[in-house]
Amino acid sequence: MMEVGKHLVLFVTLAFAWSWGCWLLLPVVRGQSSLLAAVLMVAGSFGPGIAAVTLVWYEGGFAGLRGCLSSCLRWRVGWVWVVVTLFLPLVVVALAATIHLALGGTIPPSPASRNALLAAVNFVFILLLGGPLGEEFGWRVYALPALQKRYGW
């Protein structure tokens, strides 16, 4: 596999330029199109992922990209950790909401609270697009190996 991380400063620059570029456009389009604003919000979260794919392809071509992407599909954890990863955020949010309510707080109404299907779709949408596919992918695939190579664990 090709050497990942030769261009770490370029990775950070590309990641931030894409993300902040999308997010800086939000105030301009929010009043005109809420759909476009939502698309820009989600697209901005893909800055690190786009930067990683771009630089891995630049450094190693399609073979490097294929090797990098296939390494992402090799799971090195047991099923217990997968279950913990999926359900721990739910437990933490439920616990935080319970403490908040117990201390006299209120939870504002949400369209998803009245519709189980909407709540489930929203959960999966946020679970996948709220970090792992856009942001986490870039930092873990490109930046982390380069930083570990230089600084160790």
Steps between C-alpha positions, in 0.01 A plus 500: 500500500617850428632735764214700645549844644777663300279804460346540848494882487331482160246253642408735785485796261272317254279360777447837664462687170223266383319490834523868583423597140173308518414628847586864422243489220225397745396852609482606135269217387305425819236767431462396137498120519486286811572191287819652359601605852449141623705364208782746570495408869539129422746559214722703733539200729664311212803731482745261672370201303526681168850624587610148597365335185652775284846473655506120519411492131761768423772316694420143398263508203204268475699210647580704810139610531373145459745374765409781735126450461525121533694541825202697636279196455721272711343500843740418779255503790259249646124524465467617861679825412277551197194470724655736757578750224144494372319515833727697734414835337130422549557416865705817558237722333218332694692540826577867427134567412385324818736705718396817318131426561565400862665837560193681369600549139277449200562338166366697204261314270645338192320377188686170546356447849153439355613273217703186574599450136625858472693457826663177373592654163637809676709281732653303211555821300686664789682177591644469149524858378558667835864400499603153385462533123600861467722614780629198688598322179741775399664546836538127562606397150740782424595718795524238777748269320720798412495633855565156649792445267654828611407508870407141587207411716 
